[in-house]
Amino acid sequence: MKTVESLLNIPINYYVTINMGGLEKVVNAIGGIDVNVPFSWSDSHTHMSFKKGKAHLNGKQALAFARMRYEDPNGDYGRQKRQQQVIQQIVKKVTKSGNVSMYRKLLSLLSNNMKTNLSFSDMVSLAENDKSATKSVKKIHVTGCRRVHQRRILPSANHEELQKMSNTLRKSLGLSSETLSNYNTSENKLNTANGFDWSGDNPDYTLYDSTSTTSDSTSDTGTTTAGGGTATMQPGY
């Protein structure tokens, strides 16, 4: 939470993180969900097939729908959109029921797969008093080029992309725009100054020591590491 606050210069008072491990149980508990399959594919890992268009999914199908990445032409960005669709449909169906006992049942199913600083009463209040919010959801994400190191995808968003995201979120919170200035923007400036190509996938983004303009070490793939640390995204499987 603190990392996102620093990266985008926004305050985050409350959070909810959900592990996909509880998704199958939740979807089954609410009787399945309706989604729009963006294209047809056969999943090489689950061996399930999905046909383009509207579909009703049970828990096992919803999990496969949300996790697939390798068959998606948009890679992880495409997977993110499908995961957002699944979460949105779950929230829509749960809030429509207005059943407090259902809320308790779902939270029980998610107990080992969810972390939040919201109380149960906070969540019930949101579900009961802010149902209209589920009818108007705006989904945004940071895009950028990527590097691959030891089978991990390392996304690198340029300053303009991060600033645009910061401005959008701050505006929605009623805050004025401020120029980003943090570790990531400093790294971007140093890489740009040293010829980093932001136009596509590039394996040579350098992580500099926070007190210098030179990198500490170079890995066997050409990606450098330094005292500032690294950010990684685990593969989907």
N, C-alpha and C positions, 0 to 999 in steps of 0.2 A: 504494500500500500504506500509506504514512504517512498519507494522507488518510483512509482507512477506519479506521485505528487511532485517529486523533484524533476522528473523527466518532462512533464507537461505543465508544471507550475499551476496546479489546481489543488484545492482542498478536498480531501475525501474523508467524510465523517463516518460513513457506514459502508460495509462491504459484505458480499456473499460470494464464496467460491464453492463450486460443486464439482466433485470428481465424477467422471463418467461411469464409475463403478456402480453408482446408485440409479443411473438413468433407466435401465431396463425395468427395475422394480417399480419405479414411479410411473412410467408410461403404462405398464400393465395395471397398476392400481387405479388409474383414472379411465381405463377402458380404451386405451390407444389414443393416437393423435392423427390429425389430418395434415398432410404436408403437400407441397408442390415439388415434385422431383424435377430438377433442372434439365436433366438429360438422361438417356438410358445407359446403364452400365451393368456389368457383371463383376462383383467384387472378388478379386483374386485371393483374398484372405478368408472371408467368411463363406465364399461361394454362393452368395445371395445375388439375385438379379433385381434390378429396379428399372421400371419403364417410365419414360418421360411423361409428366402430367400429374394430376391429382392422385393421391394414394393415402390409404388408411394403414397405419403401421402399428404393430404391437411392440412390446418392449425390445425384443431381440432385433427386430427389423429397424427400429428407431436408433438403436446403438450402432448398428452397421451403417445406417444412413449418415449418422453424425461423424463416424470415425474415418470413413473412406477418404483417402488422399491420392493414392497412386494413379487411379483411373480418372482423376479430375484434371482437365486441361489447365485449370487455374491453381493447381497444387493446394498448398495450405490455405490460401486465401479463399478458395472455393469451399474447402472444408469448414472454415470459420463461418461462412454464410449459412451452410446447412446446419451447423451447430446452433447458430443464432435462431434459425427458423424453428428448430426443435424446442429450444427453451421458450421461445415466444408462444408456441402452440400449447406447451404445458401450462404456462402461466395463464394464458387465455382461458383454458378449459377449467383450471382449478378455481380461478377467481369467479368464473361464471356460476360455479356450483354454490358459492356462498355458504359452504358447509364447514363449520369450525372443526367438527370431528374428522372431516377429510383432511384438513390442514394438519391436525395432530398425527394422523396416520402417515401422511407423506413425510413429515419431519422425522417420525420414528424410523421410516425406511431410509432416510437420508442421514441419519445420525452419525454413521461412520464415514460418510462421503461428503460432508458439508462443513464449512467453517464460516462463521459470521459473528459480528458484534451486535446484531439486532436481537432483541428479546422476542419471545413468542408473541407477546401482546403487540409489539411494534409491527411484526409481520402480519398479524390478523388485521390490525388497523389499516395497513397499506392495502391489503386484499379487499377490505370492506369499503374503504373510503376513497380509494383512488383507482377504481375499476376502469374509468374512462381512459386512463393512461395506456392500457393495453391495446386500445383501438388506434393509437397514434404513436408508433414506435419508430424512432429514427436510428438507423444503424450506421455507424462510421468505423473506419479502421485505418491504422497507419500502414502505408505501403512503402516499399523501398526495394533496393537490390538485395541479393543474398549471397552468402558465402557458405561453403560446406567444409566442416572440419571434424574429422573423426566421426563421421556419420551424423553430425549434428548440424542443423541449419541455423546460421547466425544472420538474422535480418539486420540490415543497416538502412535506417531512414535518414534522408538528408535534412538539413536545417529547415528548408522551406516546408517540408511535409510535417515535421514536428511542430513548427510554428503555426501552421494552418490548423492542426488538431487542437493545440492549446487555445487558439483564438476562438474556435468553435465551442469548446467545452466551457471556457470562461464566460462567453456570451450567454450560454444557456443557464449559467449560474448567476447571471446578473453582474458579472465582473468585467472591468475594462481589460483590453488586451495589453500584454506586457511582453517585451522582447525576451525570449528564452536565453538563459545563460547558465549552463550547467556542464557537467562532465561530458555528456554526449555531444553537445554543441561544440565544445572545445575540441573534442576528438575529430569531429567532422571538419572543422576549420583546418586543423593540422593535415588531415588526409587530403582535403581539397588543395591545399597549398603545395602538397607533394605529388600532385598529379593523379589522385584517385578518380576513376571513371564512374560517375553515377548513372550512366545511361543504361546499364544492364547488369547482369550477374557478374560479380567481380571478386575473385578470391583474395585480393591483395589489400584489403582494408587493414590498417595498422592500429593497434591499441598502444598508445603512448603512456609513459610514466607521467603522472600528473604534474611533476616538477620539471619536465624536460620536453624537448621537441624531437627526441630520438627514441626508438623502441628498445625494449630490454632484450628480447630474444625472438627468434623466428622458428616456427614449427616446420615439420617436414612437408607441409602443404603450401608453405609460403605465407600463411597467416601468422601475424606476430601477436605475442601476448605480453602483457605488462602489468605493473603494479596496480593499475586502475581496475583490473578485474575484467571478466567476460560475461556476456549475456548469451544464454543458449535456449533453444527450443527443442524439446525431445521429439524424435520421430513418432509418427502416429501409432506405430506398432512396435 
